[in-house]
Amino acid sequence: MRRLTLLAVALWLAAGPAWAHAGHEQSALRWNFEAWVTVSLAIATLAYAQGWRRMRGRALGTVEALCFAAGILSLILALQSPLDSLGGDLFSAHMAQHLMLMLVAGPLFVRARPLLAFLWAMPRGLRRPVGRWWSGAPGRIFAILDSPVSIWLWFCGLFVFWHIPGPYGWALRHEPVHVVEHLCFFVSAFAFWSVVIEPSGRRRLDYGATLLFVATAAVLSGLPGALMALSPRPFYPIHAEGAARWGLSLIEDQQLAGLIMWIPAGFAYMAAILVLFLQWLRAAERRSQQRLRRAAGPAATVAILVVILTGCDSKAEEPNPGVSPTSFGGDPRRGAKRIVEIGCGACHTIPGISGADALVGPPLDKMGRRVYLAGLLRNTPDNMITWLRYPQRIVPGNAMPDMHLSEEQARDIAAYLFTLK
C-alpha cells in the first residue's frame, strides 16, 4: 500500500499544477503564489532533475530538460502570473489561460517525457513493483483510454463541454469544479500531444493518420471560438461585472475571447500540421537511406536473403538450433549478474533472473532458440552483442535505449540469453 501511495504521489506531481483554480474574484493584477501550487512545481522539478540525471544520455537529454523547464515556466505564467488574476474578471483572459495549458504546457511536457523521468527518480527497489502493478488492471484500463480514437473523443469532447455556458459558469462559481476543469484540459492535452509528438519514436498512428487526427481536432476546437466571435449576443453573463471593471462590454470581451480561441489556437494547430508533414517527408527519405545502408551490411544481407528464400519455400523455417553460450567467450554467470546490475528486469521478463518479470518490453524466454532479433537480424552471437550495444543504430527510434554497454558486458549478457532454450 505504501508503494502504491508513492506512485499516486508521483502521478499527482505530473498533473497537479494544472489543478490550480483561477476563478477567484479579483480586480488587481498580482502574482498568485498559492503554496500548494508552488510546492508541487518545486517537487516536480526536483523529481524530474533526479530522473533526468539517471537517464541522461539514454532516453533523456538537453532538449528534454529545456522543454520541461519551459513547461514549468508556462504553468507559472498560466496559474501564478497576473493572467490568473485577470482571468477571474475577463472571459478573454480566462480563455488565454486555458489555451496556455492545452497548447503550450501540454506539448512541452510531452516532449520532456516527465513520467519516464519520475519513474527513474524512484528508488530502484520501487521501479519493479510499479512495473508489475502497471502491467495489471491499471495498464489494461489505460490502454483503452489511451487509444488514439479515445483520446481524440475525450480531448475534443471535454474542450467543447467546458465551453458550454452552463458547465463553464458552474466551474467558475465552484472552486472544486474549476479544479476538475483545469485538470481535464491539462490531462487531455497531454494525451492528445503524446499521439502527435510521440517522443519515444514509436508512432501509434502513421503520419497521414496523425495529420487527420490534428486537423479534425483543430476544426472542432475552432468552432466554439468562431461562434463566440461572430455571435451578436453574449453567452457568459457571469463575466459582466468583471468586464465592466475593465471598461469592456460583455459582447466585446466574448468576441476577444473568440478571436483568441480561433486565430492563435488555429496557428498552433497549423504549425503542428506543418511540422508533421515535414517529418513525414524526412521519415520517407530516412527509410530509403536506411534500406540502402542495411543492404550493404553483411548481417542485413543475410536477413534479407533468408526472408526471400523462406517466402519462396513452403516449409516453415526451423527454430534456431542454438549455439554454445561459452563458444564466443561470454560467461553466463557474469551475464546474469550484469542483467541485474543494469536493470534489464525493469522492462523485460527474463527467466532465471529474480524480479525480472516486467512487461514493458517483450519477454526474453527462449532467446537461445529464436531465429531473429528485432525482426531483422539473424540470431547469432555477434548480432546479439551488436544489438545489445547499439539498438538505436540498428532500429532507430525503437523503445530500447542505448545502455552504453562495453563489449565484454554485452558478450556476457548474450551468453546468458543463449542459455534460455
HELIX and SHEET records of a PDB file:
HELIX    1   1 ARG A    2  ALA A   15  1                                  14    
HELIX    2   2 GLY A   16  TRP A   19  5                                   4    
HELIX    3   3 ALA A   35  MET A   55  1                                  21    
HELIX    4   4 THR A   62  LEU A   79  1                                  18    
HELIX    5   5 PRO A   82  GLY A   87  1                                   6    
HELIX    6   6 PHE A   91  LEU A   99  1                                   9    
HELIX    7   7 MET A  100  ALA A  105  3                                   6    
HELIX    8   8 GLY A  106  ALA A  112  1                                   7    
HELIX    9   9 PRO A  114  ALA A  121  1                                   8    
HELIX   10  10 ARG A  124  TRP A  134  1                                  11    
HELIX   11  11 ALA A  137  LEU A  145  1                                   9    
HELIX   12  12 PRO A  148  PHE A  161  1                                  14    
HELIX   13  13 PRO A  165  ARG A  173  1                                   9    
HELIX   14  14 GLU A  175  ILE A  197  1                                  23    
HELIX   15  15 TYR A  207  LEU A  230  1                                  24    
HELIX   16  16 PRO A  237  HIS A  239  5                                   3    
HELIX   17  17 ALA A  240  ARG A  245  1                                   6    
HELIX   18  18 LEU A  250  ALA A  296  1                                  47    
HELIX   19  19 PRO A  298  CYS A  312  1                                  15    
HELIX   20  20 PRO A  332  ILE A  342  1                                  11    
HELIX   21  21 CYS A  344  ALA A  346  5                                   3    
HELIX   22  22 MET A  367  ARG A  369  5                                   3    
HELIX   23  23 PRO A  381  ARG A  389  1                                   9    
HELIX   24  24 PRO A  391  ILE A  394  1                                   4    
HELIX   25  25 GLU A  407  LEU A  417  1                                  11    
SHEET    1   A 2 TYR A 372  LEU A 373  0                                        
SHEET    2   A 2 LEU A 377  ARG A 378 -1                                        
END                                                                             
